[in-house]
Every structure is written in C-alpha cells, then in structure tokens.
Amino acid sequence: MRILAVDHGEKHIGLAISDPTATIASPLKVIEHVSRLMDAAQVANLASENDVALIVIGQSYDEEGKPNLAGRRAARFAEALKEQTQIPVILWDESFSTQDARELTIQMGIPRNKRAGHMDELAAVMILRSYLDANRPMVE
C-alpha cells in the first residue's frame, strides 16, 4: 500500500511517497501553490497516478496543542482534497518536520545555497517517516 505525504505550505507543497510495502519514504516532487482547489486537484491526480491508498497531510500545532495558522490551512486543504478524491485523507502532526529536514540537509553537507529548494520535499519525507514509524507493526 503506497502512502502519499503532503507538506502544505503557503508557496509550495512538498510531496513524498512510500514504496508499495509502506516502509520507505522518498521525495516525490514540489508543487507551486496556485489555489486550494487547483492544488488539491494536482495532489489528487498524483495520488491516483501513483496508486496511493492513503494521503497523510502534515498539520502543525501551537504550544497549547491546537492547530496554528499553518495547521488550520492544512486542515482546509485536507477538506478540499477529500472533495476531489475517494482516497482516504488524514491529518498528521508535523511538528518539527521542517527543522528536521533542515538538520538533515546540514548533516548531508548540502551547501546553504542549495538547501532551500529541497526543504518542502524533505519535510514531506519527514512527515511520512513519522507516520510510517508510528504505524509499523511491532515485530517480536
């Protein structure tokens, strides 16, 4: 079962996809933000083309555990996406995904001037890895 993760931002939407066994997360692409409906249609089409069984959208929260502005935008995007696809869509806590992606690029030795373009995809990978890790069956 392939899973698509979405890092919804104001300017860009980062996408990551799992392998068919839902164990490995890989960057897919970055979509330029146009409008909520057009963005949702693009994501729905990509999900369909890649035989995705679940779409996971990162949602951020404030210190009180309530969705912050970006988290509310992600929730509205999730609702728009649900209207464009039959694939289940869920929200997933994306706390620190962008910071984790930034740290990863630093550890990988990617120069500062080349990091910016990859943050959205990598943040989506971090969201997907978090979801996969939390939902991995326990092996004894």
N, C-alpha and C positions, 0 to 999 in steps of 0.2 A: 504494500500500500504506500503510494507516494504521498508526501505531505508537502504543501507549499507554505512557506512562512513569509509574512509581509511586515516590513518595517516602514510604516506610513509616516512620511514627513511632509512638511509644508511645500518643499520644492521638488523632492524626489521620493520615489517609492522603491525601496530595496526589496528584492525577492531572492529567496533561497529555496532549494528543493531537496528532498531526501531521495535516496536511492529506493528501488522497489521494496526493499526489506525494512525501510524506515529506520535505518541505523546510522547512515552517513548523511551529513548536511553539506551541501555545496552551493556556492553562489549561482544564481540563475541570470539575473540582469537588473538594471535600474531603469525605471520608467520616470520620465519627466512628468511632474504634476501638471494636469490641464484643468480638469474639473472633477468633482467627486464622481459623477456619473460616468464620465469617459474613462477615468482611472479604474473604476470598478469593472467596466466592460473589458478593459485591457487585461486586468488580472483574471477575470472570469474566463476569457478566451485562452490565456496562457495556461490556466489550471486545466481546462478541458483538453487542450493540445498535448499536455504532459500526463494525462490520465491520473490526475490528482484525486485522492479520495477525501482529503481534509485540508482546509485552509486555516492557518493559525495567524492571527493578526496581533502584533505586539501592542500592548496598552501600558502606558506609564501612569504612575500614581504619585500623589503628593505625600508629605510626611504623615498625614492622618489616614493614609490608606484609601483615599478617594481619588478617582481619575482626575488628573490635572488637565490643563487646556489641551495638550497634545493627546492625552488619553481620551478625552471627550471627542476629539476629532477622529481618532482611530475608531471609536465606537460608532460614530456616524458613518464612517467609511464602511465598517462591517455591515451595517444595516443596508447601505446601498448595494454592497456586494451580494448580500443574501437575496436581494430582489433580482439579481442578474444570473444566478446560478442555483442549481439543485445540490451542489456540493456543500456539505456542512461547513460552517464558518464559526470559529470560536475566537475569543479574545484570550490572550496570554500575557501575564506580567512580563514586561520587557525591561524592568528596572536594570539599569547599568549596561544594557546591551551595546549602546554606542561607546561608552567608556571602555568596555571590554574589547570592542573591536579596535578602538584607538590603541589600547595597550598591545594588542596582538600585532598590529602593523609596526609598532615600535620594536617589539621583540623580534619580528621578522626582518628588521633592518631596512624597511621601506623608507626612502627619503621623505622628508616632510612635504615637499612639493608634489609628491605623487600619492600621498595618503588620502587627500580629500575625496577623490572620485570613487574610492573603494569603500568608504565608510558605510554607505547605505546597504550595499550587498553584504558586507561583513556583519553589520548589525542584524540583518535578517538571518544570517547563518547562526549568530549567537542566540537569537530567539528560537530558532528551530532546534539547535543543540540543547537548549534548556528544556524545551518541550519533549524532545526525544529522551533525554536523560531521566526526566521526571516520570515518563510513561513506559520506560523499558521494563519488561518483565524481570522479576527477580530470579536469578539462577542459583540453585543450591548445589 
